């Protein structure tokens, strides 16, 4: 039977990782997925400092961490879940860079709170001009920006300035956009990615782990990239169906509450894309049905990198088609690790929770079955657009922000949620999933990693 064995929380830098779990009073993490702009991940961890262990030397501290350079460290939070077949490692909830620390100390009681953010949010660059170049995919365009020496991109390097900084961009779906680097003046790397490529696709970028590889003397920055299909398909063979229901069973997780509703703010009846690429004209898509029902609701993007008129038009139609209807669907689901395992503790449930807590299982499809007050039971296909995890000793709450898969996913063969024509998603099986150079990190072996 499966069980939740608790959390492990580490500080990571160029010298190794140090576990601080015993001092943690509680933590919260939040993933927010954005389409057409960078997604974000952050965390807050509160530590017991009554023994002065974390107090800086400048403030009279004499403990273990008195001389710690906090901004040179990262925060790693992992969950230990026991099930069969045993997972290869604890699942990683977040792998973030420490951005701030705050103390509360009245001379009797003391606490320290760590704030951590994703590596992308803490990346900076020079301001430079960009010249129009060749046509390529979304993932390659973003990769070229990070490698552009004119931008001189500076990454958080976890006290390893002598190591090479390498960004690994993984396409989470088939790259369908036709993009080009376009002329731009006085832009930073992230502003240019946002303006020229994310709005053009439209696309999603999800900053994932930051890791140190001592074997290759490198710091790795993992970035998932999802193009306009919106399907995060790279891990489909390894992730079981994420399913919630009032009637829990092995692999079907219980929940505490579902909050259904509308999201009127996203409705779009008219969208205009103005590309900066040579020879590409402004393209406008209109959803007359939406406009007649709700009035004109306009979305405009300019100076994008759409390489052709057809691609710009497809990008404009993305919004009017996917955000043309007002749907009443599940918008938030709340559960807890304890609620899930109290209802069922089978191995399939253990695997589902393992992946639900994993940082890669964001912008991922799920199925929610619930019965509204005075109504009939409904089952909805949703996509996880945000994930908040709040933990204190003995309790881990999980809140998922949901969007309707009807609008925010695309047809996927052999998927129970996204268009079954016979068959189901493969389930996680340790015997068929090994961490090696053929599976992850674009040919770079994973041994030697210290995630952080």
N, C-alpha and C positions, 0 to 999 in steps of 0.2 A: 504494500500500500504506500501511497505517496504521503509526504509530510513536509511542512515548512520548517526549516531548521534555523532560520533567523538571518540577520543582516551582517555583513562584514564591510567595514568602512576603513579606507586607507588614505594616507597621505603618500603621494608619489612624487619623486623628483629624480635627478640624474644619478643619485646614489642608491636608489632602491625604493621600497615601499614599507611604510610603517603603519600597522593596524592601530586604530584609535577607537574601535568599537566599544570598548568597556567604558569610555567616557561620554558616549553619546546619549543625550537626554531625548532627542527626537530629531527628525529631519523632514523636509518636504522637497519634492522635485516637481518641475513643470516643463513639459514639452508642448510647444505651440507650433503647428504646421501652417505655413502660409503659402499660397499659390501666387507666384509672381513677385515675391520678395523673400529674403532669407528667413528661414525658420529658426527658432531659438530654443535653447534648453538652459535652465538654471536650477540651482539648488541652494537650500539653506540648511545648515547643520548646527545644532546647539550642543555645546559640550559642557560638562561639569568641570569647573576649574577651582573647586574648593581647596584642592591641595596646591594651587598655584603652578601647576605643571605647565600651563600655556602662557603664563604672564611673561611679557618681554623683560629682558634684563634692565632696559631703560626705565621700567616701571617698578623696579625692585624685585623682579622675578629671579628665582634661583633654580627653577625646575628644568625638566628634560628639554622643553621647547623654548627656553628663554632667548636663544639667539637665532630662532628660525626666521628665514626670509620667506614669508608666507606667499608672496606673489610669484615665487619661483617653483611653487608646488601645484600639483593637481589633486583633485578629489575623486576617488573611485568608490562607488557604492555597488556592492554585489549581494545578491540573494542566494542563499543555499537552500535548494529544494531537492529532497530525496525521492526518487522514483525509479522504476525499472523500465527500459534500460537506463542505467545511470548516465546522466549528462557528462560531457567531457570536462566541464568546469562550472563554477557558479555563474549564474546569469548576471550580466552587467546592466544595472539600471541606468547609471549615468557615469560618464568619464569626462570630467570638466576641469577647467583651470580656475584656481582660486583668484577671485577678483577683489575681495575685501574681507576683513575680520573686524568684529566689534566686541567690546568687553563691557560687562556689567559687574561691578565690584563695590560692595559696601563695607569691606573690611571683615565681613563674616562669611558672606556667600558670594561666589564668583561664577560667572558663566562667560563662555566665548561663543560667538556665532560666526560661522564661516559662510560667506556667500561665494558661490562658484558659478561660472558661466561657460558656455560652449566656446571652443577655441576660435570659431569663426567670428564671434562677437568681439573677441579681444585681439583680432588681427588688424594691423594697420598697414598703410602703404604711403608712398610718396604721391604727390599730385602731378599728373603728367598728361600729355596729349597722346591720342591713339590714331593711327592711320588705317584706313580701310584695307582689308586683306581678304584671304580666300574663304570659300564657303565650307562649312563643316557642321558637326553636330553640337548640341548643347553641352555635353560633357567635355568635348574637346575644346570648345570656346572658353569654358571656365578654367580648364587646365592650363590653357595658353596664358590667361591673365595671371595666374599664380606664378607662372614661370617667366613672365615678362620682366626683364631686369630694369626696365624704365620705371616700373611701379615700385621696385625694391620692397616687396612685401615682407613685413616683419611679423613672425609668428611667435607665440609664447613657447619657449624652448625648455622649460622645466630645469633650469640650471645646467643646461647642456649646450652652451653657445658654440662649442667645438663640433657638435653633431650636425649632419646635414638635415635640413627641413624638407620633408617630402609630403606633398598632398596626394592622396590616393582617391580619385574620383570614380565611384562605382555607379554605372547606369542602372537604376532600379526598374527601368522599363525601356522598351525599344525606343531608340532615338528617332523621332519622326519629324522633328523640326528641321528646316533648311535655314541656317543662320550664317552670318558673316560678321567678322569684326568690322566695325564701322568707325568713321571719323568722330572723334570726341575731343573736347578741349577742357583741360584742367579738371580731370576726374581722378578719384581714388579708385583702387582696384574693386572694392566692394560696391561703390556707387556705379561703376561701369558694368559690373556683372548684373546688378539689379536692373539698370536702365536698358542696357543693350540686349541682354539675353533672357533673364527670368521673365520679364514682361513680354518679350517676343515669343517665347516658346508656346504659351506660358508654361512655366516649370516650377518645380519644387527642389530646393536643396536642403538636406538634413545633415547638419554637422553631427558626426558620431564620435567615436573614441579618439583620444589622443594617446599615443603609445610611444615608448622608448624601445628601440632595438639596439642592444649593445653589440650584437654580432656584426651588424652593418653600420654601427655608429650613426644612427639616424633617429630623428623624431618624426613619427608618422601622424598625419592628420587625415582622418577618414571622413569622406563626404559622399553621402548618397545623393544621386541626382535622378529625378523623376521627370520625364518629359510629358507632353500634353495628353498622353493616354491615361495618365494619373495612376497607373497600376504599378505597385511596388512588387514586381514579380521575381526579383533575384533570389529571395529566400523562400518562395512558394514550395519548392520540393522538400524543405526542411521544417516548415512550420505547420503544425496541425491547425485545423479549423478553430478559429476563436469564436466560441458560441456561448451565449448566455440564455438561460431560460428559467421560468418559475419552477419547472420540474427538472431539477438537476440530476445528472447521471454521469457515468464515467466519461470525462471529456467535455461535458456540457456544464458550464460554470453557473453557480447561483449568483444572484445579485440582491442588493438591498432596496434599490429604488431606480426607476427609469423616469426621466423627465422628458416628455414629448413636447413638441411645439413647432412653430414656424421660425424661419430666419429671413424676415422680409428685407433686411438691410442689404442682402446679397443680390436681390433681383436686378437683372440687367436686361433692358429692352433694346439698347443701342450701344454698339462698341466700335471705336475707331482706332486703328493702328496706323501710325505714321512712321515709316522706317527711314533711317538715315542712310541706307544703302543706295548706291548710285543706280538710278533708273527705276527704283521702286516707288510707286505712287501710293498715296494714302488710301486705305481700304476701310470700308464701313460695313458692318453687319447689323441688320435690324430684325427684331422679332416682333412682327406686327401684332400677333396675338397677345404677347406680354404688354406691349405698349397700349393697346386698346383697353386692357383690363386694369393696369396699374399706373398708367401714365408713362411718360418718357423717363427712363432711368439710365443715365449715360455713364459709360466707362471709356476713358481715353488714355492711350499710351503713345508717347512720341519719342523720337530718336532711338528707335529700336533697331535690332540687327536682323530683322527678317530679310532674307536674301532675294525673295521674289514676290511679285504681286500675289500669286496664289498662296504662298506661305503666310503673308500678312493677312489675307482674307480669312484663311483657316484659323489664324490666331484670334481674329476679331470674332469669328463665329463660335469659337470655344466658349466665350462668355455668354453670348445670347442663347446658345443651345443648352449649356449646362446650368445656367442661372436664369432660365426663362420661366420657371414654374415655382409657385409657392407651395411647398409640400409640408404637410403635418406629419412629422416623423420623430423618432427618438433622437433627442439632442444631447442628452447627458445620461450616463449610467454610473451608478455608484455601487461599489461592492467592497469587500475586504478579503484578504487572504484567509482570515479566520472563518468568514461566512462561507467561502467557497469550499474549504476543506471540511467544515462542519456538515455540509450537505452531501459531499462525496469526496472520498480520498483515494480514488482509483488512480492507477498509473497514468491513464490518459489525461485525467484532470491535472496531475502533477506536471505532465509535459505542457499542457495548455497554460498553466500558471507560469511555468518557467519562461515560456515565450512571451506571455502577456507582459511580464516585467522586464523583458529584454529591451535594450535601447533601440534595436533594429525593428521592433514591432510597433512602429508608429506609421501613420498613413497606411494602414493595413485593413483589409476587410474583416468584418465580424457579422454575426447573425444574432439578433436580439428578439426573443419571444416574450411577450408580456400581455396582460389583460387590463385594459383601462377600466376605470370605475363605471359600472353599469353598461359596459360594452362587451364586444366579442374579442377573443384572443387574436393577436396579430403577430406575425413574424416578419421582421424587416432586415434587409441587407443594408449594412451601414459601413462607413469607413471611419477609422479612428483618426481624428484630426487633432487631438490633443490628449495628453495623459498627465494627471497629477497624482503623485503618490505621497501620502503623509504617514509617517511611522513614529510611534512611541513604543516603549517596551510592552509587548503583548498585543499590539494592535497595528495593522497596516491597512490603511484605507486607500482604495484605488478609484479615481474618478476619470471617466473617459468622456471627452467631447466628441460628438458623433455628427456625421453628415450623411445624407442619403446616398447609398451606392448607385442608385439610379442615375444620379447626376455626376457623381465624383469618382466613378470607376468606368472601365471599358470592358467589353466582352472578353472573357477569358475561357478558353476551352477547358473542359474537365474540371471546372470549379463549381462546387455546390452553390456558391454565392453569386458568381458573376457570369453564369451562362453554361449550365451543364448540358452536355450532349452525350453523357455516358461516362461515368467514372467520378472519382473524387480527388481532392488534393492528396499528395503523398503525405504520410505521417512521419514524424521525426523518428529516425532509427539510427542509433549510434553506429551500427555496423556499416552503414552506407554514407556516413557523414564524418569525414576526418579533416582535421585542420592541417592542410598541407599546401604546397605551392600551387597546386592545380585548382584549389577551391577558392582561396581568399587572397586578397592583397596583390592581385595583378602580378603573380609570379614571384613574389617575395615571401620566403618561408616565414612562418609566424613564430617559430621557436626563438627565444631570446626576448620576447615582448614583455614589457612591464606596462600594462594598461594603466592609464591615469586620466 
